[in-house]
Each structure stands twice: as structure tokens, then as C-alpha cells.
Amino acid sequence: MFRISPTNAKQLAAFILKGPTVFSKPIHTTSAVAKWGDVYIPPDLKKYQEPFPKDFKEHPDRDLVNFPHPETPAYPSKTRFGIVPDSWFTIFYPKTGVTGGYLFYSGLAFYLIQKEWWVIDEEIRLFGIFGVIFYGVYKMMGASIAEAWDKDKSAALGRAEKYVADNRSAFTNAIKTQQQYITAYSALPPLIAEAKRENVQLQLEAEYRRRLMKAHGEIKRRLDFMADLEDAKRRFQRRYMINWIVDQVKKSITTQNEKVLLNQCVADLKGLAQRSNIK
């Protein structure tokens, strides 16, 4: 088991507190010199550093005090040793000064190692080896990687700015057209009210005509019923009168009268036959 001795602890503390280390050397970028862990912002992209425009006009009902705009920084915050946030050290400045953060974290690490809560095994040693490899890759390829990323970001922003510049006139004309539409639409409310009023009048007229047609139909149906009733009554009276007359005539004809009528009919037929030369 690896254990740190007091001599090694003093040497490590002196190494941390003696000032600039290998990690504070300038970072190799294409256009600016920054310290290891500092936020590097390309010069041509500094105008995009502000996350939200200050002259943005928000709606007056928006509560910006309790619900401010969510802002995402365009670049990460400053770090130390490449991976440790700088805010972890600045919180000790009011009480302990500059060296407070280094002493606290180094003492915490020594305490965890001494109590064997943090065991130094092969994987921890590999972490140091990977750190050395990472630093070497950074020294050899950091400049080319940073240059490639800067070019890609600058190219993307250039394309966006070119798109805005090329379409600015179209956007301006579209805004003017929309303003004209808004001005034209401002005349619609009175017309809409008048149209609704006319629609209501048309609905009332249609309802009046529907009820008038219904009343006409009911009256016609009742008149037709009365006419059919009178016609049926007259037909019944006529049929009754004809039947009554026929019955009375049949009752008035006796056997003698029937014979006389038959003889008279035969005589009439013979007279008709003689006048017509019928044999």
C-alpha cells in the first residue's frame, strides 16, 4: 500500500505553493495567449460573448425579477489545472487568501489517503500517467485543434451573418408588408360588426319566411280538408237521393203497370223497327 511520508508531503506542498507551475504556461492558440485553464475567446468572436442583448425589448407584463431570461454562456468558465473550476478556489479568498484553496484540497487529499479512504492503487497511478499523456497531446496538438475549432465556428457564424445580410432587405420588406396588413386590418372591426348585424337580419328574415310558409301550409291543409268534407257530403247526398228515387219508383210500379209498360215498350220497338226498315 502506498503511503505518503512527511517529507514527500512537504515537497508536494512546496511544489503547489511556490507559484507558477507547468500548468500556468501560456496556452498555444492561433491568435491569443492565455494561461492554462483560462477561458479562451477568439478575437473575431468576442462580439458574441454577451449571452443576451441588453437592448432587447421585452413585453411590459414579463416579470424579469422573479423569472429572468435563462442565459447560457457561450464559453466555459475559468478553470485551474485544466479541469478544476476557478470558483472552487475563489470562495476561500475572503477568509484565507490565495493559498487557502490549495491548502484545503491538498489537506483533504492527504487526510483521505492517510485514513485509507482513498486507496492509491494501479488505477490512481494510471490517472497520473493519462494526465501526463493529455498534457503532452495538448502541447503538441493543442494549437491545431484550437485553430480548427476557431475556423469552424467562425465559418458557421460567417454563414449566419451572410444569410442575415442577404435577406435583410427581404425581411425589411416583409415587415413593411405586415405593417400594411395591420393597418388594413384595423378597418375590419366595424365591417365585421356590420356584417354580423346583416347576418342576424338575414337569419330573422329567413325565420319569418319559414314560419310564413308553415302557416300557409297549415291553412291550405285545413281548407283542403273542408273542401273534401263538403265534396264527400254532396256525393253522399246525391247517392242517397238517387237510391231513394229508384226505390220509390220500384215501389210505385205494380204488376199491371209492369205489363202495360212492357207492351208499350214492345210497341215502341216495333214502331222504331218499321221506321228504320228493320225486319
C-alpha positions in Angstrom: 0.0 0.0 0.0 1.3 3.4 -1.0 1.7 5.9 1.9 2.9 9.4 1.7 5.7 10.4 4.0 6.0 13.8 5.8 9.0 14.7 3.6 7.0 13.9 0.4 4.1 15.9 1.7 6.3 19.0 2.4 7.8 18.7 -1.1 4.3 18.4 -2.7 3.0 21.4 -0.7 6.1 23.5 -1.6 5.6 22.5 -5.3 2.0 23.7 -5.2 2.6 26.9 -3.3 5.8 28.1 -4.9 4.0 30.0 -7.6 3.7 29.4 -11.4 3.8 25.7 -12.3 4.0 23.9 -15.6 0.2 24.2 -15.8 0.3 28.0 -15.8 2.3 28.2 -19.1 0.6 30.1 -22.0 -1.8 28.0 -24.0 -0.8 27.7 -27.6 -3.6 29.2 -29.7 -3.7 30.8 -33.0 -4.4 34.4 -32.2 -4.2 34.9 -28.4 -2.1 33.9 -25.4 -3.9 32.7 -22.3 -3.0 30.8 -19.2 -3.7 27.1 -18.8 -7.3 26.9 -17.6 -8.3 30.4 -18.6 -11.3 31.0 -20.9 -10.0 31.5 -24.4 -12.3 33.6 -26.7 -11.2 34.1 -30.3 -10.8 37.8 -31.1 -13.3 37.7 -34.0 -15.9 36.0 -31.8 -15.7 38.4 -28.8 -18.8 40.3 -30.0 -20.8 37.1 -29.4 -19.6 36.8 -25.8 -22.7 38.6 -24.4 -25.3 35.8 -23.9 -28.3 38.1 -24.2 -28.7 41.5 -25.9 -29.1 44.3 -23.5 -31.3 46.4 -25.8 -33.8 43.5 -26.2 -37.4 44.9 -25.7 -39.4 42.6 -23.6 -43.2 42.7 -23.1 -44.1 45.0 -20.2 -46.0 42.2 -18.5 -43.0 40.0 -18.3 -41.7 39.5 -14.7 -37.9 39.7 -15.2 -37.2 39.9 -11.5 -38.7 36.5 -10.5 -38.4 34.9 -13.9 -35.3 36.3 -15.6 -34.1 35.1 -19.0 -32.2 31.8 -18.9 -28.7 32.6 -20.1 -26.2 30.0 -21.3 -22.6 31.3 -21.5 -21.1 31.0 -24.9 -17.8 29.8 -23.4 -17.0 27.8 -20.2 -15.9 29.4 -17.0 -12.2 29.7 -16.0 -10.5 26.6 -14.6 -7.3 25.8 -12.8 -5.0 22.9 -13.7 -7.2 22.4 -16.8 -10.2 20.7 -15.1 -10.8 22.3 -11.6 -13.3 25.3 -11.7 -11.8 28.5 -10.5 -14.8 29.2 -8.3 -13.7 26.3 -6.0 -10.7 28.4 -5.1 -12.1 31.9 -5.0 -14.6 31.0 -2.3 -11.6 30.8 0.2 -10.2 34.3 -0.7 -12.2 36.4 1.8 -11.1 34.2 4.7 -7.7 32.5 3.8 -6.4 34.4 0.9 -5.0 32.9 -2.3 -3.4 29.8 -0.7 -6.5 28.7 1.2 -8.0 26.6 -1.6 -4.7 24.8 -2.3 -4.1 24.0 1.3 -7.7 22.9 1.9 -7.9 20.5 -1.1 -4.3 19.2 -0.6 -5.0 18.7 3.1 -8.3 16.9 2.3 -6.5 14.6 -0.2 -3.7 13.8 2.4 -6.4 13.1 5.0 -8.3 10.7 2.7 -5.1 9.0 1.8 -3.8 8.7 5.4 -7.2 7.2 6.6 -7.1 4.9 3.5 -10.5 6.1 2.4 -8.8 7.0 -0.9 -6.7 4.0 -1.8 -3.8 4.6 -4.1 -3.9 1.6 -6.4 -2.9 0.9 -10.0 -5.9 2.9 -11.4 -4.9 6.0 -9.5 -1.4 5.7 -10.9 -2.8 5.3 -14.4 -4.7 8.6 -13.8 -1.4 10.4 -13.4 0.0 8.7 -16.5 -3.0 9.7 -18.5 -2.7 13.3 -17.2 0.9 13.4 -18.5 -0.2 12.0 -21.9 -3.1 14.5 -22.0 -0.7 17.4 -21.3 1.7 16.1 -24.0 -1.1 15.9 -26.6 -2.1 19.4 -25.6 1.4 20.8 -26.1 1.8 19.1 -29.4 -1.7 19.3 -31.0 -3.5 21.9 -29.0 -2.7 24.7 -31.4 -4.0 22.8 -34.5 -7.2 21.7 -32.7 -7.9 25.2 -31.4 -7.3 26.6 -34.9 -9.7 24.0 -36.5 -12.4 24.8 -33.9 -12.0 28.5 -34.4 -12.2 28.2 -38.1 -15.4 26.0 -37.9 -17.0 28.4 -35.5 -16.0 31.5 -37.5 -17.3 29.9 -40.7 -20.6 29.0 -39.1 -21.1 32.5 -37.8 -20.0 33.9 -41.1 -22.6 31.9 -42.9 -25.2 33.1 -40.5 -24.2 36.7 -40.8 -24.2 36.4 -44.6 -27.6 34.9 -44.6 -28.9 37.8 -42.4 -27.2 40.3 -44.7 -28.5 38.7 -47.9 -32.1 38.5 -46.6 -32.1 41.8 -44.6 -33.9 43.6 -47.5 -36.4 40.8 -47.8 -37.0 40.9 -44.0 -37.5 44.6 -44.1 -40.0 44.4 -47.0 -41.8 41.6 -45.1 -42.0 43.8 -42.0 -43.4 46.7 -44.1 -45.9 44.4 -45.7 -47.0 43.2 -42.4 -47.4 46.7 -41.2 -49.6 47.5 -44.2 -51.7 44.4 -43.4 -52.1 45.5 -39.8 -53.2 49.0 -41.0 -55.6 47.4 -43.4 -57.0 45.0 -40.9 -57.7 47.9 -38.5 -60.6 48.8 -40.8 -62.1 45.3 -40.4 -63.8 45.6 -36.9 -66.6 48.0 -37.9 -67.1 46.0 -41.1 -67.2 42.8 -39.1 -69.8 44.3 -36.8 -71.9 45.4 -39.7 -71.6 42.0 -41.4 -72.7 40.3 -38.2 -75.7 42.6 -38.0 -76.7 41.9 -41.5 -76.3 38.2 -40.9 -78.7 38.4 -37.9 -81.2 40.3 -40.0 -80.9 37.7 -42.8 -81.5 35.0 -40.2 -84.6 36.8 -38.9 -85.9 37.2 -42.4 -85.3 33.5 -43.1 -87.1 32.5 -39.9 -90.0 34.8 -40.7 -90.4 33.3 -44.2 -90.1 29.8 -42.8 -92.9 30.5 -40.3 -95.0 32.2 -43.0 -94.7 29.1 -45.2 -95.6 26.9 -42.3 -98.8 29.0 -41.6 -99.6 28.9 -45.3 -99.3 25.2 -45.4 -101.5 24.7 -42.3 -104.2 27.0 -43.7 -104.1 25.2 -47.1 -104.3 21.8 -45.4 -107.4 22.8 -43.4 -109.1 24.4 -46.4 -108.4 21.3 -48.4 -109.9 19.2 -45.6 -113.1 21.4 -45.5 -113.4 21.2 -49.3 -113.0 17.4 -49.3 -115.6 17.2 -46.5 -118.1 19.3 -48.5 -117.5 17.2 -51.6 -117.9 14.0 -49.7 -121.1 15.3 -48.2 -122.6 16.2 -51.6 -121.6 12.8 -53.1 -123.3 11.1 -50.2 -126.5 13.3 -50.5 -126.6 12.6 -54.3 -126.1 8.9 -53.9 -128.8 8.8 -51.2 -131.3 10.8 -53.3 -130.7 8.6 -56.4 -131.2 5.5 -54.3 -134.3 6.9 -52.7 -135.9 7.9 -56.0 -135.1 4.5 -57.6 -136.6 2.7 -54.6 -139.7 4.9 -54.7 -140.1 4.2 -58.4 -139.7 0.5 -57.9 -142.3 0.6 -55.2 -144.8 2.5 -57.3 -144.6 0.0 -60.2 -147.3 -2.8 -59.9 -147.7 -6.0 -61.8 -150.4 -4.4 -64.1 -148.3 -1.4 -64.7 -145.3 -3.5 -65.5 -147.3 -5.4 -68.1 -148.6 -2.2 -69.6 -145.1 -0.8 -69.7 -143.8 -3.9 -71.3 -146.5 -3.8 -74.0 -145.8 -0.2 -74.6 -142.1 -0.9 -74.9 -142.7 -3.7 -77.4 -145.0 -1.4 -79.4 -142.4 1.4 -79.4 -139.7 -1.1 -80.5 -141.9 -2.2 -83.4 -142.5 1.3 -84.5 -138.8 2.1 -84.4 -138.2 -1.0 -86.5 -140.7 0.0 -89.1 -139.2 3.5 -89.4 -135.8 2.0 -89.8 -136.8 -0.7 -92.2 -135.6 -3.4 -89.9 -137.1 -6.8 -90.4 
